[in-house]
Amino acid sequence: MEEFPLLADELLAVLFESLGTTGMPKDTLMAFAMTSGSLCAMRTLMQFYPLSSAEKALLERILRENAPQAATASPNQPLF
């Protein structure tokens, strides 16, 4: 049961990718990512939306510190 939040977040990634950038405004997805802590929403933002350097740095830091594979990933290996 402890894996359920991670699985739910991964399922959201499929939804976000299927909506594309026209189906979900950047501000809406950013608000969701920041309030829910959804790592998949953050990865979607990084992959598909234009971000300011501050937004990109913030999302990269959050992903590096919280992504499940962060413990085994190389510091230079991208998480998204």
C-alpha positions in Angstrom: 0.0 0.0 0.0 2.9 2.4 0.5 3.5 2.3 -3.3 -0.1 3.5 -4.1 0.8 7.3 -4.1 3.7 6.7 -6.5 1.5 4.6 -8.8 -1.2 7.2 -8.8 1.3 9.9 -9.6 2.6 7.8 -12.5 -0.9 7.3 -13.8 -1.3 11.1 -13.8 1.8 11.3 -16.0 -0.1 9.4 -18.7 -3.0 11.9 -18.4 -0.7 14.9 -18.5 1.1 13.7 -21.6 -2.1 12.8 -23.4 -3.5 16.3 -22.8 -0.4 18.0 -24.3 0.4 21.6 -23.7 -2.8 22.8 -25.2 -5.0 20.7 -22.9 -3.4 21.9 -19.6 -2.3 25.5 -19.2 1.2 25.8 -17.7 0.0 27.9 -14.7 -2.6 25.3 -13.8 -0.1 22.4 -14.0 2.5 24.4 -12.0 -0.1 25.1 -9.3 -1.0 21.5 -9.2 2.6 20.4 -9.0 3.5 22.8 -6.2 0.4 22.1 -4.1 0.3 18.3 -4.5 4.0 17.6 -4.8 3.3 15.5 -7.9 6.7 14.6 -9.3 5.1 13.5 -12.6 3.5 16.9 -13.0 7.0 18.5 -12.4 8.6 16.2 -15.0 5.8 17.0 -17.4 6.5 20.7 -16.9 10.2 20.2 -17.5 9.7 18.2 -20.6 6.9 20.0 -22.4 6.6 23.6 -21.2 8.8 26.6 -21.5 10.1 27.6 -18.1 12.1 30.5 -16.7 15.5 29.7 -15.3 14.2 30.0 -11.8 11.3 27.7 -12.4 13.6 25.1 -14.0 16.1 25.3 -11.2 13.4 24.9 -8.6 11.8 21.9 -10.3 15.2 20.2 -10.9 16.1 20.6 -7.2 12.8 19.2 -6.1 13.0 16.2 -8.5 16.6 15.5 -7.5 15.8 15.5 -3.8 12.5 13.6 -4.0 12.5 11.3 -7.0 12.4 7.6 -6.0 15.4 6.8 -8.1 17.4 9.7 -6.7 19.1 7.5 -4.1 20.7 5.3 -6.8 21.1 7.9 -9.6 24.3 9.6 -10.5 24.3 13.3 -9.7 24.7 14.1 -13.4 22.0 11.7 -14.6 18.8 13.4 -15.6 15.7 12.4 -13.8 13.3 13.5 -16.5 
